Amino acid sequence: MRKWQGATLSVIMAFTLAACSAGGGTTTPAAGGTENTEEVVELTAENLQPEEGATLVIWEDKNQQSFVEERARLFEEKYGVTVKMEELPPTDQVTKLTTDGPAGLAADVVVFPHDKIGSASEAGLILPNDIFEAETVANTSENALKAVTFKDILYGYPYSVETYALFYNKALYPEAPKNFEEIVSFAKTFNDVKSNQYALMWELQQFYYNYAFLASQGGYIFGDNGMNSEDLGLNNEGAQKGGEFLKTLKSEVLPLKMGDVNYDIKKGLFSSGKLAMDINGPWTIADYRNAGIDFGVAPLPAIDGKPMTSFSGVKAYYVNAFTQYPNAAKLFAAFLSNEEAQMTNFEMNGTLPANANVAADPKVQEDPINKAFLEQFNNSTPMPSLPAMDSVWGPITSAMTDIWDGGKDVKASLDNAVKQIQESLATVQ
């Protein structure tokens, strides 16, 4: 952390001087009025003010519109800066920012999943979270903070977290299993392939979920907390052990082809009482509530005595590097993600907070579903944000198919995936 803080301090100083030279800072003439002796006043969270005449645009998803408009109204009352929201899905924003940012057509404040900050940073599209860095570091959960930091520089103003956990139908399995041994035993009595009835499912085709089986045994994608693409851990001993475990689940718990399981199939079976447990994310809560199912959510069960480590994602606001109003934009990003705002967002939209104090608040913790997801988030791994991830998904998904559908040798399949990833990375470096 010291290395990260030190590097960020350098960025703060450099950016502060740059901002001052561009009119973003304030200067005070030295005694005697001599030239070249002006005192530079460093911008801080306490003295930062919006630029005169500033107006802002934010890109956000439709489901956040009411929250953003409410906070924008309060922001205008406090700072006199109007904010307009333009609807744009977070997953599309980095692509649009790439063209619209340099052209001066992009929003001042944008939002996207954390795994996009690598490409956004390396393209020079976003500014560091410098002025509010100390506040963000002090109040944000550790995994969320890691997720919005790229190459030791904090960029994001995080506001929500998500990962997947275990949904279970209480009528079929009253208490959540603690480990996979319990699930395997239950499957022997509950599974009925002819009736399409199963103990457990997850989206087999998505490595987003399969990662948890490899990671829980020691596998990983990139070393150095996901930042070293030259260190691949997808065919190490732990990953191989996880792959072998997946093979046993194919025969003992879920004897289906990968293509036979997707989100809609799982939802239909769970809602009709033919699926007892489902590894899924908070986005499915509304569907299962609407189906009238009495369900619970619990952290993922242990494998061979080891906690199951899921992939996680963090949504955060970012400031467009080409904004005309960097001070106002930073103030608004911080205003949207501070402790008060995250509690408001939770109350309005059920958004799981990145702020550690809000996550620990009784209003959040009293709901066992929120509590379970936050507990699993604390045992998760943020998806790597290196652009090198683009070289990973295809080969590792093919390896999972070879192992699950083809019954091929685990080590050979993972070795082949890593070889393909290395070859792909060599062509883009």
Residue pairs with C-beta under 8 A, 6 or more apart in sequence:
3 152
4 149
4 152
4 153
4 154
5 137
7 152
7 153
8 128
8 130
8 133
8 152
8 153
8 154
11 128
11 130
11 153
12 128
12 130
12 131
12 133
15 127
15 128
15 130
16 25
16 40
16 42
16 43
16 130
17 25
17 40
18 24
19 25
19 43
19 326
19 327
20 26
20 27
20 40
20 43
23 51
24 43
24 51
24 326
24 327
25 40
25 41
25 42
25 43
26 41
26 47
27 38
27 39
27 40
27 41
28 38
28 39
28 41
29 37
29 38
29 39
30 37
30 38
30 39
41 47
43 131
43 327
44 131
45 131
45 132
45 134
45 135
45 334
48 131
48 327
48 330
48 331
49 79
49 327
50 79
50 80
50 81
50 325
50 327
50 328
50 331
51 324
51 325
51 327
51 328
54 81
54 324
54 325
54 327
54 328
55 81
55 82
55 83
55 84
55 325
56 81
56 82
56 83
56 84
56 107
56 108
56 109
56 325
56 328
56 329
56 332
57 83
57 84
57 85
57 86
57 107
57 108
57 109
58 68
58 72
58 83
58 84
58 85
58 86
58 107
58 108
58 109
58 110
58 111
58 317
58 332
59 85
59 86
59 87
59 88
59 93
59 96
59 106
59 107
59 109
59 110
59 111
60 68
60 85
60 86
60 87
60 88
60 90
60 111
61 87
61 88
61 89
61 90
61 111
62 87
63 349
64 111
64 345
64 349
65 85
65 87
66 348
66 349
67 344
67 345
67 348
67 349
68 83
68 85
68 336
69 85
70 344
70 348
71 335
71 336
71 341
71 344
72 82
72 83
72 85
72 332
74 335
75 81
75 83
75 331
75 332
75 335
76 82
76 83
78 335
79 328
79 331
81 325
81 328
81 331
81 332
83 332
86 107
88 96
88 107
90 111
90 112
90 113
90 315
91 112
91 113
93 110
93 111
93 112
93 116
94 112
94 116
94 119
94 120
94 125
96 106
97 106
97 110
97 120
97 125
97 126
97 320
98 123
98 125
100 106
101 125
101 320
101 321
101 322
102 322
104 322
104 324
106 320
106 322
107 320
108 319
108 320
108 323
108 324
108 325
108 328
108 329
108 332
109 317
109 318
109 319
109 320
109 329
109 332
109 333
109 336
110 126
110 317
110 318
110 319
110 320
111 315
111 316
111 317
111 318
112 120
112 315
112 316
112 318
113 313
113 314
113 315
113 383
114 147
114 148
114 156
114 158
114 313
114 314
114 315
114 316
114 382
114 383
114 385
115 313
115 382
115 383
115 384
115 385
115 389
116 385
117 126
117 148
117 150
117 155
117 156
117 318
117 385
118 150
118 384
118 385
118 386
118 387
118 389
119 387
120 126
120 155
120 318
121 150
121 151
121 153
121 155
122 387
124 321
125 320
125 321
125 322
126 155
126 318
126 319
126 320
126 321
127 155
127 318
127 319
127 320
127 321
127 323
127 326
127 330
128 153
128 154
128 155
129 136
129 148
129 154
129 155
129 156
129 157
129 319
129 330
129 333
130 154
131 330
131 334
132 157
132 330
132 333
132 334
133 154
135 334
135 338
136 145
136 154
136 157
136 158
136 334
136 337
137 145
137 154
139 339
139 355
139 356
139 357
140 158
140 354
140 355
140 356
141 161
141 354
141 355
141 356
141 359
141 377
141 378
143 161
143 312
143 314
143 377
143 378
143 380
143 381
143 382
144 158
144 161
144 314
144 354
144 382
145 154
145 158
146 225
146 382
147 156
147 158
147 312
147 313
147 314
147 316
147 382
147 383
147 385
148 154
148 155
148 156
148 157
148 158
148 314
148 316
149 155
149 156
150 385
151 227
155 316
155 318
156 314
156 316
156 317
156 318
157 316
157 317
157 318
157 333
157 334
157 336
157 337
158 314
158 315
158 316
158 337
158 354
159 315
159 316
159 317
159 336
159 337
159 341
159 342
159 345
159 351
159 353
159 354
159 355
160 314
160 315
160 342
160 345
160 351
160 352
160 353
160 354
161 312
161 313
161 314
161 315
161 352
161 353
161 354
161 374
161 377
162 281
162 282
162 283
162 312
162 313
162 314
162 315
162 352
162 373
162 377
163 281
163 310
163 311
163 312
163 313
163 373
163 376
163 377
163 380
164 202
164 208
164 209
164 212
164 279
164 280
164 281
164 300
164 310
164 311
164 376
165 279
165 280
165 281
165 297
165 298
165 299
165 300
165 310
165 372
165 373
165 376
166 176
166 177
166 277
166 278
166 279
166 297
166 298
166 299
166 300
166 301
167 270
167 277
167 278
167 279
167 280
167 284
167 288
167 295
167 296
167 297
168 176
168 177
168 276
168 277
168 278
168 295
168 296
168 297
168 298
169 270
169 273
169 275
169 276
169 277
169 293
169 294
169 295
170 294
170 295
170 296
171 273
171 294
172 190
172 273
172 276
173 186
173 276
173 277
176 296
176 298
176 301
177 183
177 186
177 277
177 298
177 301
178 301
178 302
179 301
179 302
179 303
179 305
180 245
180 249
180 301
180 302
180 303
180 304
182 301
183 199
183 200
183 253
183 277
183 301
184 248
184 249
184 252
184 253
186 199
186 276
187 198
187 199
187 200
187 252
187 253
188 252
190 197
190 198
190 199
190 276
191 197
191 198
191 199
191 253
191 255
193 255
195 274
196 269
196 274
197 269
197 274
197 275
198 253
198 254
198 256
198 269
198 274
198 275
198 276
199 253
199 254
199 275
199 276
199 277
200 253
200 254
200 275
200 276
200 277
200 278
200 279
201 254
201 261
201 265
201 266
201 269
201 270
201 275
201 277
201 278
201 279
202 209
202 210
202 261
202 266
202 278
202 279
202 280
203 209
203 261
203 262
203 263
203 266
204 210
204 254
204 256
204 258
204 261
204 400
204 404
205 258
205 259
205 261
205 262
205 397
205 401
207 393
207 396
207 397
207 400
208 311
208 383
209 279
209 311
210 246
210 400
211 219
211 221
211 310
211 311
211 381
212 279
212 300
212 308
212 309
212 310
212 311
213 242
213 243
213 245
213 246
213 249
213 303
213 308
214 234
214 238
214 239
214 242
214 243
215 238
215 242
215 309
215 381
216 242
216 302
216 303
216 306
216 307
216 308
216 309
217 238
217 239
217 241
217 242
217 245
217 303
217 304
217 306
218 233
218 236
218 237
218 238
218 239
218 241
218 242
219 233
219 234
219 236
219 238
219 239
219 240
219 242
220 226
220 233
220 234
220 236
220 238
220 239
220 381
221 232
221 233
221 234
221 384
221 389
221 392
222 228
222 229
222 231
222 232
222 233
222 384
222 386
222 388
223 230
223 231
223 232
223 233
224 231
226 381
226 382
226 383
226 384
226 385
226 386
227 384
227 386
229 386
229 388
229 425
232 418
232 421
232 422
233 239
234 392
234 396
234 399
234 414
234 417
234 418
234 421
235 411
235 414
235 415
235 417
235 418
239 414
240 410
240 411
240 414
241 304
242 303
243 403
243 410
243 411
243 413
243 414
244 410
245 303
245 304
246 400
246 403
246 404
247 403
247 404
247 407
247 410
250 404
250 407
254 261
257 404
257 405
258 400
258 401
258 404
258 405
263 284
266 275
266 278
266 280
267 284
267 287
267 288
267 291
269 275
270 278
270 288
270 291
270 293
270 295
271 287
271 288
271 291
271 293
273 293
278 284
279 300
282 350
282 352
282 369
282 373
285 297
285 350
285 369
288 295
296 368
296 369
296 372
297 368
297 369
297 372
297 373
298 372
299 307
299 308
299 372
299 375
299 376
299 379
300 307
300 308
300 310
300 376
301 308
302 308
307 379
308 379
309 379
309 380
309 381
310 376
310 379
310 380
310 381
311 380
311 381
311 382
311 383
312 377
312 380
312 381
312 382
312 383
313 382
313 383
314 354
314 382
316 337
316 354
317 333
317 336
317 337
318 333
319 326
319 329
319 330
319 333
320 329
323 329
335 341
337 354
337 355
338 355
339 355
339 357
339 358
342 351
342 353
342 354
342 355
342 358
343 353
343 358
343 361
343 363
345 351
345 353
346 352
346 353
346 358
346 363
346 364
347 363
350 370
352 359
352 364
352 370
352 373
352 374
352 377
353 359
353 364
358 364
359 365
359 374
364 370
364 371
364 374
365 371
365 374
383 389
388 425
388 428
391 421
391 424
391 425
391 428
392 421
394 420
395 416
395 417
395 418
395 420
395 421
395 424
396 417
396 421
398 417
398 420
399 413
399 414
399 416
399 417
402 408
402 413
402 416
403 410
403 413
